[in-house]
Amino acid sequence: MAVVAALAGRPAGTAGALAAASLAVAGVGLVHAAKALPDTAEEEHPRAVHGPSLSRRRLVRGGGAALGVAAAGGASVAAAGRNEEATRALRTTAWSKGVGVVTAEGEAVRADALAVGDALTVYPSVAILAADAQVMLLRLAPGTLDGDAGVGIPDGLVAYSRLCTHMACPLGLYQQRNEVLLCPCHQALFDVADGGRPIIGPASRPLPRLPLAVDGDGLLVADGPFTDAVGGGFWGRP
Amino acid sequence: MMAGLQPKRLIALGRTRAQGVARGAAAKVFPTHWSFLLGEIALVSFVVLVVTGTYLAFFYDASGDTVTYAGSYAPLQGVPMPAAYRSVLDISFDVPAGLLVRQVHHWASLVFIGALVAHALRVFFSGAFRKPRRLNWTIGVTMAAAATANGFFGLGLPGDLLGGTGVRIAYGFATSVPFIGPGLGDVVFGGEFPDPALYHRMWQLHVLVLPAVLAVLLAGHLALVAAQSHTQHAMAHRARHRVAGSRGWPGYALKTAALSAVVVATLVAMGALLQIAPIWLYGPFNAADATVPAQPDWYLAWVEGSLRIAPSLDLRLFGREIPGSFLSGVVLPSAVFTVLYTWPYLEAWLTGDHEVHHEAERMRDRPVRSARGVGACAFLAVLVAAAGHDVQALLLDVPLQQVTRAYRVLVLVVPPVAAALTWKLCRDLAAAGDGAADGVDGPVAVGTGAGAEADEVVGAAAVDEADEVRVAARGERR
């Protein structure tokens, strides 16, 4: 009835409500019919007398267990066969020394493009929009970076993997005032002024950093791959 | 009533002839207590899922290829998106009754798993999982696992931002498995997330593999119920090993038809009137975006909650890192399901009771089991609540970290407290149980010819006799 009414051009909500109402009426009628029946009975528990059929029981149980083990074993064998290649894919991204830094639209990013406090999502020129290669490019005020700042951080331009190290969600929110990146999935918080260290939440590793350099034309390029495997933990992470 | 025919004889016939099956089913006695209908609600919901899912399957496109939307929903026109997402937008806005069927399908999935859990709780707390129904309990647990997995894939299929975020996290779980993790991620999700093959993998699992598993298990589950009959609440003036209730025809058949009509009516009404999963508001999945707040459907929320409140740990095994996600996403669900699978055997071992049981027990008569069950439920309930901790922090205007800490305490404190209270309550009720309060929620007796009043009160005498029966059952050796 819902489908018929909707095909006739009625809004599906009205049609559905009508269908539900007619079914409900039928249901109430049946409930009354069932209640009107003086219908009670009793019988022996069939298996209580004869006992369970042991051999059939064993067959079902054994067969079920065998099927389950076979399915799990098959998946494991398939997974083991793909594991080496898959691990390599997880460990690497398209970034390497000399790869150009571009925006999501594919425009090259100049070394003087960002003002202090600005943030921009960038990709490798060879793999624009690649999920595992997305980078948060930030320009921090001079003197804010702690530790071994300067290496691959030209003029306060620091680049972090945009994937959270907890479950690989994209770090959607840059809070400029506190210089933190927030993961919207499980609320991990990373300090961009302190090497991407996790300060609050379930993440345990700092954000991998992408070392940057400036080429002869004043354009940003990568000065090597990420400092660590990006994204969440996985078996075989170096 | 088919008084002239021997039920035993009918059952013997049922093994050999289709006609005999029908006659056996017509004569079979089904219990009338409402709690025996929970499994039927799950059954009807499953049928609704198959029917609505079949309709949706005509229009769904299991492709991760990026396309540009040009359909009738103006705010997303010109937006690049996975082809899967476009097809679900088309189902929602352009396919006749598509949105209605989609919403009924989603609501039915929530009701299906809800009814399945409620049914499992009935079986657990009444001790119906014990010998000789242990095998059927393990079949039921497998169905719960398959249903949960299928619900998850169903959330991922539309290719929206919320579902995609869930799939991303599940991919993280898969890759965390020792020795084969990254390969397992490839096998289930088609490659490093988000691989375009993702939708096709999930699609095959969602509409073929897991429904087939569910259908086979369902057939086995029902066949075992037919062969073994239901457990029976203690009855007045009747020996054990007897079932009382309605005959299959006409009483039980009418009741089941009525229940089915009401369940389908409710699901269609929900689909027609209550919005669910408005994926056009979530937006298409895009590897650079995440949505907030993001909570999964309730039956997955306990895993999400544990991810949110688990402390950040750095564990190592064989010189390799064990990701924190392994504990929440693999160890916790595996532990929960291992306990569920082995519970009938575990309880027999803990209590030393290896007997065959056909009586449905009351919670108050088994305070220890009741306490264990309520404690386990409380543990999972706290984890479900923790899945919304960011929203709660916002609503309560409390720093998120404090909410996290509060949940870390609650998840350890609430289960034992709930268990202790349950134990105390059971003991008190059992002590007071010989009094008049028994009829309220107590055992059901079916008086011959009592008709519609069959579900009424049993007095103290019935309880006394039930206790005697139970004692007799324990004393008997097989």
Interface residues (C-beta under 8 A of the other chain):
Chain A: A2 V3 A6 L7 A12 G13 T14 A15 G16 A17 A19 A20 A21 S22 L23 A24 A26 G27 V28 G29 L30 V31 A33 A34 K35 A36 L37 P38 D39 T40 A41 E42 E43 E44 H45 P46 R47 A48 V49 G51 P52 R57 V60 R61 G64 G68 A75 S76 A78 A79 A80 G81 R82 N83 E84 E85 A86 T87 A89 L90 A104 T121 L129 A131 D132 Q134 R162 H166 M167 A168 C169 P170 G172 C183 P184 C185 H186 Q187 P198 I200 G201 P202 A203 S204 G231 G232 G233 F234 W235 G236 R237
Chain B: M1 P7 K8 I11 A27 K28 V29 T32 P96 A97 G98 L99 L100 V104 P132 L135 T138 I139 T142 T165 R168 I169 Y171 G172 T175 S176 V177 P178 F179 I180 G181 P182 G183 L184 G185 D186 V187 V188 G191 E192 F193 P194 G220 A227 Q228 S229 Q232 R238 R240 H241 R242 V243 A244 G245 S246 R247 P250 G251 L254 K255 A257 A258 L259 S260 A261 V262 V264 A265 T266 V268 A269 G271 A272 L273 A287 A288 D289 A290 T291 V292 P293 A294 L307 R308 A310 P311 S312 L313 D314 R320 E321 I322 P323 G324 S325 F326 V356 H358 D390 L400 Q401 V446 G447 T448 G449 A450 G451 A452 A454 R478
